[in-house]
Amino acid sequence: MEAIVRYTNQWLLAAVLALLVVATWFCVSVWRTTPSMPLYGNIILGGAAILMLVVGCGLIALMFYSRHKGYDEPARSNRTQRK
C-alpha cells in the first residue's frame, strides 16, 4: 500500500513540474512577442509594486502589533449571566 502511495506521489510531482515547465515556456514566449512598454508604464508599474510592498509590510506589522498588545484574545466578561 505504501508503495502505491509513493508511486502516485511521484507521478503527481512529475505532472506538476511538467505543468510548471509548460507555463514558464508559454509566459516567456508571450513576453518575447509583445512590444516593450513605454517609460511611463514602467514607472507606474514600479510605483505600484513599491506601494503593494509597503501596504503588505504595513498589514503584517499591524498583525504583529495587535498580537503583541493582546487585541487578538477572546472577549471575556466578569458579569454574571441574567436569568
CNS distance restraints for C-alpha pairs under 8 A (distance, minus, plus):
assign (resid   1 and name CA) (resid   5 and name CA) 6.55 0.50 0.50
assign (resid   2 and name CA) (resid   6 and name CA) 6.21 0.50 0.50
assign (resid   3 and name CA) (resid   7 and name CA) 6.00 0.50 0.50
assign (resid   4 and name CA) (resid   8 and name CA) 6.07 0.50 0.50
assign (resid   5 and name CA) (resid   9 and name CA) 6.07 0.50 0.50
assign (resid   6 and name CA) (resid  10 and name CA) 6.21 0.50 0.50
assign (resid   7 and name CA) (resid  11 and name CA) 6.42 0.50 0.50
assign (resid   8 and name CA) (resid  12 and name CA) 6.13 0.50 0.50
assign (resid   9 and name CA) (resid  13 and name CA) 6.07 0.50 0.50
assign (resid  10 and name CA) (resid  14 and name CA) 6.14 0.50 0.50
assign (resid  11 and name CA) (resid  15 and name CA) 6.13 0.50 0.50
assign (resid  12 and name CA) (resid  16 and name CA) 6.23 0.50 0.50
assign (resid  13 and name CA) (resid  17 and name CA) 6.15 0.50 0.50
assign (resid  14 and name CA) (resid  18 and name CA) 6.08 0.50 0.50
assign (resid  15 and name CA) (resid  19 and name CA) 6.21 0.50 0.50
assign (resid  16 and name CA) (resid  20 and name CA) 6.20 0.50 0.50
assign (resid  17 and name CA) (resid  21 and name CA) 6.25 0.50 0.50
assign (resid  18 and name CA) (resid  22 and name CA) 6.23 0.50 0.50
assign (resid  19 and name CA) (resid  23 and name CA) 6.01 0.50 0.50
assign (resid  20 and name CA) (resid  24 and name CA) 6.07 0.50 0.50
assign (resid  21 and name CA) (resid  25 and name CA) 6.13 0.50 0.50
assign (resid  22 and name CA) (resid  26 and name CA) 6.16 0.50 0.50
assign (resid  23 and name CA) (resid  27 and name CA) 6.14 0.50 0.50
assign (resid  24 and name CA) (resid  28 and name CA) 6.17 0.50 0.50
assign (resid  25 and name CA) (resid  29 and name CA) 6.14 0.50 0.50
assign (resid  26 and name CA) (resid  30 and name CA) 6.19 0.50 0.50
assign (resid  27 and name CA) (resid  31 and name CA) 6.01 0.50 0.50
assign (resid  28 and name CA) (resid  32 and name CA) 6.17 0.50 0.50
assign (resid  29 and name CA) (resid  33 and name CA) 6.40 0.50 0.50
assign (resid  30 and name CA) (resid  34 and name CA) 6.34 0.50 0.50
assign (resid  37 and name CA) (resid  41 and name CA) 5.97 0.50 0.50
assign (resid  37 and name CA) (resid  42 and name CA) 6.71 0.50 0.50
assign (resid  38 and name CA) (resid  42 and name CA) 6.66 0.50 0.50
assign (resid  39 and name CA) (resid  43 and name CA) 6.30 0.50 0.50
assign (resid  40 and name CA) (resid  44 and name CA) 6.15 0.50 0.50
assign (resid  41 and name CA) (resid  45 and name CA) 6.04 0.50 0.50
assign (resid  42 and name CA) (resid  46 and name CA) 6.02 0.50 0.50
assign (resid  43 and name CA) (resid  47 and name CA) 6.09 0.50 0.50
assign (resid  44 and name CA) (resid  48 and name CA) 6.09 0.50 0.50
assign (resid  45 and name CA) (resid  49 and name CA) 6.17 0.50 0.50
assign (resid  46 and name CA) (resid  50 and name CA) 6.23 0.50 0.50
assign (resid  47 and name CA) (resid  51 and name CA) 6.07 0.50 0.50
assign (resid  48 and name CA) (resid  52 and name CA) 6.09 0.50 0.50
assign (resid  49 and name CA) (resid  53 and name CA) 6.21 0.50 0.50
assign (resid  50 and name CA) (resid  54 and name CA) 6.21 0.50 0.50
assign (resid  51 and name CA) (resid  55 and name CA) 6.15 0.50 0.50
assign (resid  52 and name CA) (resid  56 and name CA) 5.99 0.50 0.50
assign (resid  53 and name CA) (resid  57 and name CA) 6.10 0.50 0.50
assign (resid  54 and name CA) (resid  58 and name CA) 5.99 0.50 0.50
assign (resid  55 and name CA) (resid  59 and name CA) 6.16 0.50 0.50
assign (resid  56 and name CA) (resid  60 and name CA) 6.29 0.50 0.50
assign (resid  57 and name CA) (resid  61 and name CA) 6.07 0.50 0.50
assign (resid  58 and name CA) (resid  62 and name CA) 6.16 0.50 0.50
assign (resid  59 and name CA) (resid  63 and name CA) 6.20 0.50 0.50
assign (resid  60 and name CA) (resid  64 and name CA) 6.37 0.50 0.50
assign (resid  61 and name CA) (resid  65 and name CA) 6.08 0.50 0.50
assign (resid  62 and name CA) (resid  66 and name CA) 5.94 0.50 0.50
assign (resid  63 and name CA) (resid  67 and name CA) 6.22 0.50 0.50
assign (resid  64 and name CA) (resid  68 and name CA) 6.06 0.50 0.50
assign (resid  65 and name CA) (resid  69 and name CA) 6.18 0.50 0.50
assign (resid  66 and name CA) (resid  70 and name CA) 6.26 0.50 0.50
assign (resid  66 and name CA) (resid  71 and name CA) 5.28 0.50 0.50
assign (resid  66 and name CA) (resid  72 and name CA) 6.49 0.50 0.50
assign (resid  67 and name CA) (resid  71 and name CA) 6.11 0.50 0.50
assign (resid  67 and name CA) (resid  72 and name CA) 5.66 0.50 0.50
